[in-house]
Amino acid sequence: MRAFAFAAALAAFSATAALAAGALEVVQEAPAGSTEVKIAKMKFQTPEARIKAGSAVTWTNTEALPHNVHFKSGPGVEKDVEGPMLRANQTYSVKFNSPGTYDYICTPHPFMKGKVVVE
């Protein structure tokens, strides 16, 4: 019975790890060499970032007004990936594991749009 419980727990852990390493992977710290997108003047200063698969993008809010980065589910994104509200000088990083075009918005300011093109 213990072997069955252990095998079930191991399978659940493996499935969770695979899900975490999907097309988009939120990372706690900006990896070395990540592309930076500044948020200023109510827009993403680099509206289109082009990167290689396996690379990351880090957003930095340079305004006093809070903003976030929200990828809606669709082609290449299994479920919504909504970052936290970033206050002045806070950052948010996402690693892109699969090629594609990933559109995003700022949830409270949906006119703020950007995209990441992963090759």
C-alpha positions in Angstrom: 0.0 0.0 0.0 2.9 2.4 0.8 4.5 1.7 -2.6 1.2 2.6 -4.3 0.9 5.9 -2.3 4.6 6.7 -3.1 4.1 6.0 -6.8 0.9 8.2 -6.8 2.7 11.0 -5.1 5.6 10.8 -7.5 3.3 10.8 -10.5 1.5 13.9 -9.1 4.8 15.7 -8.5 6.0 14.9 -12.1 2.8 16.2 -13.6 3.1 19.4 -11.6 6.8 19.8 -12.7 5.8 19.3 -16.3 3.0 21.9 -16.0 5.5 24.4 -14.4 7.7 24.1 -17.4 5.0 24.8 -20.0 5.3 27.5 -22.7 5.4 30.3 -20.1 7.3 29.9 -16.8 7.2 32.6 -14.1 10.6 32.9 -12.5 11.4 34.5 -9.2 14.5 36.4 -10.3 15.5 37.8 -13.6 17.9 35.4 -15.3 21.2 36.8 -16.5 20.7 38.1 -20.0 17.0 38.5 -19.8 15.3 41.1 -22.0 14.0 44.1 -20.1 10.8 45.9 -20.8 10.2 49.1 -18.8 6.7 50.3 -18.0 6.5 54.1 -18.2 4.1 56.8 -19.3 1.2 54.4 -19.3 2.7 52.0 -21.8 5.2 49.2 -22.3 8.3 51.0 -23.6 9.2 48.0 -25.8 5.9 47.0 -27.3 7.4 44.0 -29.1 10.3 42.0 -27.6 12.0 39.4 -29.8 13.8 36.6 -28.0 15.0 33.0 -28.4 13.2 30.0 -26.9 14.4 29.4 -23.3 15.1 33.1 -22.7 13.3 35.4 -20.3 11.7 38.8 -20.3 11.7 41.0 -17.2 9.2 43.9 -16.8 10.1 46.8 -14.5 7.5 49.4 -13.5 9.1 52.8 -13.4 5.9 54.6 -12.5 4.2 55.3 -9.2 0.9 53.9 -10.6 0.7 50.1 -10.3 0.7 47.9 -13.5 0.8 44.2 -14.3 1.5 41.8 -17.2 -1.3 39.5 -18.1 -1.1 36.8 -20.8 -4.6 35.6 -21.7 -5.2 31.9 -22.6 -5.1 31.2 -26.3 -2.7 29.7 -28.8 0.4 28.6 -26.9 -1.0 29.6 -23.5 -3.0 26.9 -21.8 -4.4 29.2 -19.0 -4.2 32.9 -18.1 -0.9 33.9 -16.6 -1.5 37.1 -14.7 1.4 38.8 -12.9 1.1 40.7 -9.7 0.4 44.4 -9.5 3.9 46.0 -9.7 4.5 49.1 -7.7 7.4 51.5 -8.6 10.6 49.7 -9.3 9.2 46.2 -8.9 9.9 43.6 -11.5 8.2 40.5 -12.9 10.0 37.9 -15.0 8.7 35.2 -17.3 10.8 32.5 -19.2 9.5 31.5 -22.6 10.1 27.8 -23.4 8.3 27.5 -26.7 8.4 29.5 -30.0 5.4 31.6 -30.7 3.9 35.1 -30.3 2.6 35.9 -26.8 0.4 39.0 -26.5 -0.2 40.6 -23.1 -1.9 43.6 -21.5 -2.0 45.5 -18.3 -5.2 44.2 -16.7 -6.4 47.6 -15.1 -5.3 49.5 -18.2 -6.1 47.2 -21.2 -5.0 49.8 -23.7 -1.5 49.0 -22.6 -0.5 46.2 -24.9 2.7 44.4 -25.8 3.9 41.1 -27.2 6.8 38.7 -27.0 7.9 37.0 -30.1 9.8 33.8 -29.3 11.9 32.2 -32.1 
